[in-house]
Each structure stands twice: as C-alpha cells, then as structure tokens.
C-alpha cells in the first residue's frame, strides 16, 4: 500500500493531497530515509511524521486503504513512548506561553506602537 494512502487512512492528514505534500517536503521518513508518496508501507516499518498536530514516531501495525473511524485508525500504528512524551511537553509549553497577539483587539494604540518599537530596537 502507498504511504500517502496509509497516512490518510491512519488519520495523520485530513486529505491525501496533504499527505502527498508532506512526503514531497520530506516531513515523512520511513526507516530513517525520506520517502516519496508512492513508497510502499509494510508491517513493522518505523515512520517519523511531522504534521501540524506534532511530531510522531510510529511503528506500522496494520495496513488498510479504507479511512474508517478514528478508533480503528489508532489500531493501525503504535506510537513510541518518547514521541508521546515529547508531544505532551510541547503542548504544555504552548499552553504556558501567553499569546500577545491573541490578547490585543483591534488596532494597536499609540502606547502599543511605542512598546513594539522599543521591543524591536532591542532585537
């Protein structure tokens, strides 16, 4: 089975075209090597997948070209403990950082512009 179909059916990407683009941009590696979208996936392959939802290191446990429910998709692979821990830490750091842009509403005030100018002059 093609790797782009497997990534789509395992629900790492919402569409096959996104899975193809990720393969072409070297965001998917199979057994340590960059892959093309047409590469075959076999049981036991070690995949590293970089997507918007995080970086995954998974082992292929099942192959299915049908995109079924999420519960079924999760049985197609096993994620490594290190990968789960790393994604959890990144999520906690993202939640802990305040979002300056998200708190501001509308146009910046004169005071905001001055503060931004001071901030940029230090960098």
C-alpha positions in Angstrom: 0.0 0.0 0.0 1.2 3.5 -0.8 2.4 5.6 2.1 0.2 8.6 1.3 -2.9 6.4 1.4 -1.8 4.8 4.7 -1.1 8.3 6.3 -4.6 9.4 5.1 -6.3 6.2 6.4 -4.5 6.3 9.7 -5.8 9.9 10.1 -2.4 11.7 10.3 -3.6 14.0 7.5 -7.1 15.2 6.6 -6.7 14.6 2.8 -4.4 12.5 0.6 -3.2 15.6 -1.1 -1.9 16.9 2.3 -0.2 13.5 2.8 1.4 13.7 -0.6 2.7 17.2 0.0 4.2 16.2 3.4 6.0 13.3 1.7 7.3 15.7 -1.0 8.5 18.2 1.6 10.5 15.4 3.5 8.2 15.6 6.5 7.7 11.8 6.4 10.6 9.3 6.8 10.4 5.6 6.6 13.1 3.6 8.5 15.3 6.7 8.6 15.0 7.6 4.9 13.0 10.3 3.2 10.1 8.9 1.2 8.1 9.5 -1.9 4.3 9.4 -1.8 4.3 6.1 -3.8 6.6 4.2 -1.4 5.0 1.0 -0.1 4.3 0.7 3.6 4.9 -2.7 5.2 4.1 -4.1 8.6 6.9 -3.2 11.1 8.0 -0.1 9.3 9.2 2.8 11.5 7.8 6.1 10.4 8.6 9.6 11.5 5.8 12.0 10.7 5.9 15.8 11.1 2.5 17.4 10.9 0.6 20.3 12.4 -0.5 18.2 15.3 3.1 17.3 16.3 6.0 15.0 15.5 5.1 11.3 15.6 7.4 8.3 15.7 5.2 5.2 15.0 5.5 1.6 14.0 3.1 0.3 11.4 0.9 -2.5 12.9 -1.8 -2.8 10.2 -2.4 -1.7 6.6 -5.8 -0.6 5.4 -6.7 1.6 2.5 -10.1 2.4 3.9 -10.4 5.5 6.0 -12.5 4.3 8.9 -13.4 5.7 12.3 -10.7 7.2 14.5 -10.8 4.3 16.9 -9.9 1.9 14.1 -7.2 4.2 12.7 -5.4 4.3 16.1 -5.1 0.5 16.0 -3.1 0.7 12.7 0.1 2.0 14.5 1.9 2.2 17.8 3.4 5.5 18.8 6.7 5.3 20.8 6.7 6.5 24.4 9.4 9.1 23.7 7.2 10.6 20.9 4.2 10.8 23.2 6.2 12.4 26.0 7.7 15.0 23.6 4.4 15.9 22.1 2.9 16.3 25.7 5.8 18.6 26.7 5.4 20.8 23.6 1.7 21.1 24.2 2.3 22.2 27.9 4.9 24.8 26.8 2.4 26.1 24.2 -0.3 26.5 26.8 2.1 28.2 29.3 3.3 30.9 26.8 1.0 33.9 26.7 -0.2 34.9 23.3 0.5 38.6 22.9 -1.3 38.9 19.6 -4.4 37.0 20.8 -4.9 39.3 23.8 -5.0 42.5 21.7 -8.2 43.6 20.0 -8.4 45.9 17.1 -5.7 48.5 16.0 -2.7 49.0 18.3 -2.8 52.1 20.3 -0.1 54.7 20.3 1.3 53.2 23.5 1.3 49.7 22.0 3.2 51.0 18.9 5.8 52.6 21.2 6.2 49.4 23.2 6.6 47.4 20.0 9.1 49.9 18.7 11.1 49.6 21.9 10.9 45.8 21.8 12.1 45.6 18.2 15.0 48.0 18.8 16.4 45.6 21.4 16.5 42.7 19.0 
